[in-house]
Amino acid sequence: MSSPKIKKTTRIATRLDLRRLILVLTICSALIPFANTFYAGYLVQRQQLIDTTLEGHYAYATKLARSTDDFLQSALQQLDYSAKLMAGHMDDLHYLGEEAARLRLQTKSFNSVTVIDQTGYVLATSPETLQIVGKTLKSAGVTEALQAKGPIISQPYMAVTDNFIIFISQPIFAADGQYLGAVGGSIYLKQESMLDTLLGSHFYQDGSYVFVVDKNKHIIYHPNNKRVGERISNNEAINQVSQGESGKTPLINSQGIEMLAGYAVVPSTGWGIVAQRPKTVTLAPLNALMRSVLYKTLPIALLMLLVIWWSARRITSPLRQLANGARAMDRPETAQQIQSVKSWYFESQELKKAMLRGIGLLQRNITKLREDVNTDPLTGLGNRRHLEAAITAFQAEKMPFAVIAIDIDHFKKINDGFGHDAGDEVIRQLGRQIREVSRADDAPCRVGGEEFLLLLPAAPLHSAAQVAERLRALVEHTELPTVGRISVSLGVAHWPDSNDDIKTVFQQADAMLYAAKRAGRNRVEVVPPATTAR
Ligand SMILES: Nc1nc2c(ncn2[C@@H]2O[C@H](COP(=O)(O)OP(=O)(O)OP(=O)(O)O)[C@@H](O)[C@H]2O)c(=O)[nH]1
């Protein structure tokens, strides 16, 4: 009884023949390393690209922080120079206006310039269109400047002119050191300003951009100036830079977009400059490159698969044919089929040879077995099964035949007098003699202990009677080593001449045999013509 496990294994083996197995193994051994190398290569290049981009943005943010710092220092120096000139002309409003205009137009550092006295009262402006001359300003920048009585760069705030600005100012002192007021330049954060020149001119067209935040995480510069003034708290780069840290990091920005950012602090103000680029934009060329590599290598990979599949077919084809042959080893035509298998390589040749040897052996054994089944082991003549097969064949072919029934006379005495082995030898000897008088087509059979039948196809009754007589005489005149001379009695009949019914013909032959016994043995009795049907 086969176990479920063996059944399952057989089912799998039936589904998975050698060709499929080789194909699966080839795909695994060729395509998986190929895919793995391809993917690993992609990952390495991707990481390199990310690292290079981060490094580049960090270097860029650092450079911009330094330029911005230089610009602010330079702006303070320009204001300081003007403050010294204005110190001697605080009551000359025309002069102050001229100097403010020169400062704004020549340096182009500021969107506007304002001169105030020590109370915040506006003495002069450029441009004059500001319309704040004569007003006392209380804005954050002005208040900070008046309190500091020194150079300041304000935090961004909403000015009286309704502009979101940064106010940079220098104090004005008289020659005797008396504080007279301040001259300040404003940078309008939501309009075109020096910051655009400084930061926006470096704006990449490849998706990279720069923005600037103050210490409180308010945007003070952004390429989209609608975002100026916005406070951003959930951005890693801004968090770092507002704590005075410079560096680089991948991050998800406030809009939920993955970015690669470099950031640096402007030392004089604590502002943070962030240069960043969307990750997808950074990786897009690499993805395109990998796609192109894939498209170019795919045909080669497919060709390789095809070659492997074809080779697998060539290798497995003889094995497959041999396996089919192995399933039908008992059929006579299998040897011919296996002989025609083209075994083009050593292993299949050896397999083929071994199978042919095996089939030869098997078929010899089968033939021998078939013969044994129909043969009497003592005499080598046919047995009762052989007799029946012969009768069936003659009947089918409508082949007339004669029957000779043969029995050894007084065989019991031979057995009793010389032993069973001697008796056996007598039976064997009679077998040989029956064969001696038979033709190749005749069917000599041993059907009982010392009873024999000889069927003679196509032999008429009188010919069979002659054969019977020849056998009788042969036995009678043969001297046997142990038992000496013996004799046999024989009865002869014919089908269909003696009777149409085969069974009756055999009974007639038997009856003739016993008639011979009764008549004194060592005789041949033939069915008399009166009992023949025709
Ligand atoms: N040695 C040997 N003896 C056998 C074999 N088969 C049957 N016998 C013996 O053959 C004998 C047949 O004896 P009977 O049938 O009485 O006939 P008979 O002695 O030959 O006498 P008749 O036939 O009347 O002449 C018996 O003693 C059987 O035991 C066999 O295969 N070998």
The ligand as a Tripos MOL2 file, in Angstrom:
@<TRIPOS>MOLECULE
LIG
   32    34     1     0     0
SMALL
NO_CHARGES

@<TRIPOS>ATOM
      1 N1          7.2600  -42.6180  -12.5020 N.pl3     1 LIG1
      2 C1          6.1060  -42.0330  -12.7260 C.ar      1 LIG1
      3 N2          4.9710  -42.7620  -12.5950 N.ar      1 LIG1
      4 C2          3.7930  -42.1680  -12.8440 C.ar      1 LIG1
      5 C3          3.7300  -40.8130  -13.2250 C.ar      1 LIG1
      6 N3          2.3880  -40.5350  -13.4280 N.ar      1 LIG1
      7 C4          1.6840  -41.6730  -13.1530 C.ar      1 LIG1
      8 N4          2.5090  -42.6610  -12.7980 N.ar      1 LIG1
      9 C5          2.1690  -44.0010  -12.4720 C.3       1 LIG1
     10 O1          1.7140  -44.6850  -13.6170 O.3       1 LIG1
     11 C6          0.9340  -45.7980  -13.2470 C.3       1 LIG1
     12 C7         -0.2440  -45.9880  -14.1030 C.3       1 LIG1
     13 O2         -0.7980  -47.2790  -13.8630 O.3       1 LIG1
     14 P1         -2.1580  -47.7650  -14.4060 P.3       1 LIG1
     15 O3         -2.9710  -46.5320  -14.7800 O.co2     1 LIG1
     16 O4         -2.7370  -48.6570  -13.4330 O.co2     1 LIG1
     17 O5         -1.8450  -48.5280  -15.7020 O.3       1 LIG1
     18 P2         -0.7090  -49.4690  -16.1250 P.3       1 LIG1
     19 O6          0.0290  -49.9840  -14.9440 O.co2     1 LIG1
     20 O7          0.1950  -48.7180  -17.0970 O.co2     1 LIG1
     21 O8         -1.4820  -50.5430  -16.8250 O.3       1 LIG1
     22 P3         -2.1100  -50.4650  -18.1890 P.3       1 LIG1
     23 O9         -2.2400  -49.0210  -18.5920 O.co2     1 LIG1
     24 O10        -3.4420  -51.0970  -18.0620 O.co2     1 LIG1
     25 O11        -1.2210  -51.1800  -19.1340 O.co2     1 LIG1
     26 C8          0.6110  -45.5770  -11.7530 C.3       1 LIG1
     27 O12         1.3500  -46.4930  -10.9660 O.3       1 LIG1
     28 C9          1.0610  -44.1600  -11.4780 C.3       1 LIG1
     29 O13         1.5340  -43.9810  -10.1600 O.3       1 LIG1
     30 C10         4.9270  -40.0820  -13.3650 C.ar      1 LIG1
     31 O14         4.9550  -38.9380  -13.6960 O.2       1 LIG1
     32 N5          6.1120  -40.7400  -13.1050 N.ar      1 LIG1
@<TRIPOS>BOND
     1     1     2 1
     2     2     3 ar
     3     2    32 ar
     4     3     4 ar
     5     4     5 ar
     6     4     8 ar
     7     5     6 ar
     8     5    30 ar
     9     6     7 ar
    10     7     8 ar
    11     8     9 1
    12     9    10 1
    13     9    28 1
    14    10    11 1
    15    11    12 1
    16    11    26 1
    17    12    13 1
    18    13    14 1
    19    14    15 2
    20    14    16 1
    21    14    17 1
    22    17    18 1
    23    18    19 2
    24    18    20 1
    25    18    21 1
    26    21    22 1
    27    22    23 2
    28    22    24 1
    29    22    25 1
    30    26    27 1
    31    26    28 1
    32    28    29 1
    33    30    31 2
    34    30    32 ar
@<TRIPOS>SUBSTRUCTURE
     1 LIG1         1 GROUP 0 **** ****
